[in-house]
Amino acid sequence: MPPPKTATVAAWVWATTETVAVIALVVAGSWYSGVPTRRRSASAAAPAAAEAEPVQV
C-alpha cells in the first residue's frame, strides 16, 4: 500500500490563491450581471421623478 499523500506548502498556497480568485470572479460576475438591471431601474425611475411634485422643506 502506498504511503498517504501529504499537502505541501506550495499546494496550500496554490489552492488558497485559486479559491480567492474564484470568489473574486463570482463577486465580479454577480455585480456585473446587475449592471443592466440598475440601468433599466434608473431610466425607468427618471421620468417618474421628473413628474413628481417638488417637496417643500
C-alpha positions in Angstrom: 0.0 0.0 0.0 1.5 3.4 -1.0 2.1 6.0 1.7 -0.7 8.6 2.2 -0.3 11.8 0.3 0.6 14.9 2.2 -0.1 18.5 1.1 2.9 20.7 0.6 3.1 24.4 1.3 3.1 25.1 -2.4 -0.2 23.1 -2.8 -1.8 25.1 0.0 -0.7 28.4 -1.5 -1.9 27.4 -4.9 -5.3 26.2 -3.6 -5.8 29.3 -1.5 -4.9 31.6 -4.4 -7.3 29.7 -6.7 -10.1 29.9 -4.1 -9.7 33.6 -3.7 -9.6 34.1 -7.5 -12.8 32.1 -7.9 -14.6 34.0 -5.2 -13.4 37.3 -6.8 -14.8 36.1 -10.2 -18.1 35.2 -8.6 -18.5 38.5 -6.9 -17.5 40.4 -10.0 -19.8 38.4 -12.2 -22.7 39.0 -9.7 -22.0 42.7 -9.7 -21.7 42.9 -13.5 -24.9 40.9 -14.1 -26.8 43.5 -12.1 -25.5 46.5 -14.2 -28.2 46.2 -16.9 -30.9 45.9 -14.2 -29.6 49.0 -12.4 -29.6 50.9 -15.7 -33.2 49.9 -16.5 -34.3 50.8 -13.0 -32.5 54.2 -13.2 -34.0 55.0 -16.6 -37.5 53.9 -15.5 -37.3 56.0 -12.3 -36.0 59.2 -14.1 -39.3 60.1 -15.8 -41.3 59.3 -12.6 -39.0 61.5 -10.6 -39.4 64.3 -13.1 -43.2 64.2 -12.9 -43.2 64.1 -9.1 -44.3 67.2 -7.3 -41.4 69.1 -5.6 -41.1 68.6 -1.8 -41.4 71.7 0.3 -38.7 71.8 3.0 
